[in-house]
Amino acid sequence: MEPLLLTVSTATRLASIAVTRGESLLGEVALDPPGTQSDFLLPVIADLLTRLELKLEEFDCFAAVHGPGAFTGLRVGIATIKGLALALNKPVIGVSSLQSLAMQVPDVAAQVYTLIDARKKEVYAGCYNWESGLPHPVCAERVIDPQQLLSEISGEALFVGDGSIAYRTLIVRQLGSRARVAPSSANMLRAGSAAMLALVKFEADELLSAASLNPVYIRPSDAELNKRETAPDGAIEG
């Protein structure tokens, strides 16, 4: 039987939960909650499973978007998935938010640039080529000034993600006809897209224990930066 996966994405303002069996999406919920994501995540999961007539014990694996993205959101989603996995003795999978966004613009010829607004006039950025049905990374994920990123692009490019919306004017002004921005429906990161990457990892037996699943932040948090500034000679005390 094809694997049953529960995937959570809390890397951006829009949080989502997906239930998949193999490549089939059984159900998905996406919300932009007024409060913190921790207040609603478990109740929404419970409601979705009730509507699908499924129990947590039936799942083969739990998956989470591990970043980069909003620090608090990532911690909430990963803590939720780790808690479920520990309670039920199930494996977990972590997938990239940026590669998941690339899954939302399938089989395009142009290079795909996935952008998540990182605030502070920066974006989390990834670059992918579609090959053999998957987006393959061209370079390492990074946090970068969008103008600097655009100055490095010489060919045609498709941009996707909320960073593409935030910097659409800059993208069009700097790249002109070489740039395309994905439709609005593709720019919000969905757990259903992340679930397809999780399936690839599941089938490749790239499974983790709950304790091994950690956020991928790329950029230090404000608290870490403040600690570095106040520590003697830039050292961080343990």
N, C-alpha and C positions, 0 to 999 in steps of 0.2 A: 504494500500500500504506500502511496506517496506520503511524504512527511507533512505533518501538521505543525505549522509554525505560528507563533504569536510575536509580532514585531511592533516595537514602539519607537516613535520619533518625537523627541522633545528638543531638538537642536535649534529650532527657530520659534518665533512667536506662535505659529500654527502648530499645535500638537496633534498627532494622529496615531491611531492604533489600527493594525491590520491583522486579519486572520487569513492564512492561506493554506491550501492543501496542494502541494506541488506547485504548478504554475497558475493554479486557479485561485482567484481572490474570492473568498467566501463572504467577507464583510470588512468594512473599513469605516472608521469614524474620524473626522477631522474637526477640531474645535480651536477657537481663539478665545480662551477663557478670560474673564475679567480679573480673576484672582490668580493665585499661583497654581502651576500645573499639578503640584503635589496634592491639592485639595480635590481634584476631580479624577485623576488618572485611574486609580483602582476602581472607583465606582463605575467609570465608563467601560473599563475592561469587563467588569462583572455584568453590566447591562448588555454589552455586545455578545458575550458568551451565552447569556440567557436567551437572547433572540436567535442565536445560531444553534441552540440546544447542544452546547458543548460544555465540557468540564475541563478545568486546568490540568487535571491528571491525564487527559487524553493527548496532550501536546508532546511532540517529540523533542522540541527545542524552543527556547525563548531567545529573541534577538532584539538588539537595541542599536539605534544610530549612536555611535560613540563620539562623534564630533568630526570636525570642529563646529562650534556654534556657541549659543548662549550658555555661559558657565553654569548658572543655576538650573536651567532646563536640562542640560546634559546630566547633571548630578541626580536630578529627580528621576529621569527615565532609566538611567543605569541602576540606581538604587532599587527601583521597582522591579526591574527584570532580575537583578541579583537576588532579591528577596524571594521572588517566586521560584527561581531555580534552586535556591538553597532549601526551601521548604519542601520541594517536590523531587529533589535530587535529579535535576535535569541539566543538560549542558546548555551553554549560551553561545551566542555569536555576536560580534560587534561589526558594524559596517560603517563606511564613511558617509557623512552627510553630502559631501561634494560629489562623490561617485554616484550616490543615490539620485542626486539631481540630474546627472547626465543620463540616467536610465529613463528620465521623463521626456527625452527628445531622441527616440531610438533611430538608429541606422541612418544618421545624417552624414553627408560627405564632408562637410566643413569640420574643422576642429571645434570642439565644444569647450567653452569656458564656463565653469560653474562658479557663481559668485554668491556668497552669503555676506550680508552687511555686518561688519565687525565693529561698527561705530568708530569714533575717533578718526573719521575720514579714511578708513581702511576697509578692505574686504578680505574674507577668507576665499582663496582662489584655488581652483584645480583646472587642469587642462587634459582633455581626453580625445582619443580617436576611437571611432567605432570599428571593431574588427570581430568577426566570428560571433556576432550577436551580443557583444558586451562592450562597454566603454572602457578602454585601456588607458591608464595614466601615461601622459607624455612627460610630466615633470612632477616633482614633489609638491604636495599641498603646502600652502604658505599663506601668511597674512601680509598684505601689500597695499600700498597706495594705488588706487585704481588708475590714476594717470600714468604712473610708472609701468603698471601692467600693460596698459594699452600701447605704450610706446614700444613694447617688445614684440607686438603682433605685426607680422608682415603679410599674412594671407587672409583669406576669408575666415570668419569666425561666427559661431552661433553662441549667444550668451543666454544663460538660464539661471534663475535663482532670484531671491529678493534683492540681492546686490545689483542685479541687472536692472531692476526697476528703479532702485535708488539712484543709479548713475546712468540711466538711459540717455539723458541729454549729452553727457560727456562722451559716452560710447559713440553715439551717432556723429557728434561734432568731430571727434578725433579720427574715426575710422571710415566715416561716410558709407558708401555703398558696399564696402567689404564686411560690414557688420549687420547681423540680424539678431533681434531679441526675441526669445521664445514667446509664444502666446501667454496671456495672463494665467491661464489654467495650468500651465506647466511650471510656473515660477515658484509655487508654494510646495515645499518639500513634503512628500507623502510617504507614509509608512508602507503603503502597497508597493512603491518602487524599491524601497529599502529591502522589503521582503524578498524580492527577486534576487538581489545580491546575496542575501542570507541563504537562500536556497542553493545557490552556486557553492557557497562555502560549506553548507551542510553536506552536499553531495561529494565534495572533495575531502570530507572528514576534517575540516578546519574548525573543530569545536573547542570551546574553552570551558574551564571550570568557572563557577560564579565568581570565585575569588580573583580570577585572572582578568576579568572584564573591567577596564578602567577608561575614563574619559580621555579623549585626545583633544587637548586645548589649543595647541600650536603657540598661542600667545599667553604669556604669564598674566595672571589675574591682577587687578589693581592692588589687592592685599599683598601679593608677592612682590610687586614692584615697590610698594611702600616699604616693605620689610628690607628689600635690597638697599634702598636709599638711606635707611636709618642704621643699617648694620655697619660696623667698622670695616673700612676698606672694601665695601661692597659684599662682604661675606654674609651668608645667611646662617644664623645659629639654628641648630637642630632642636 
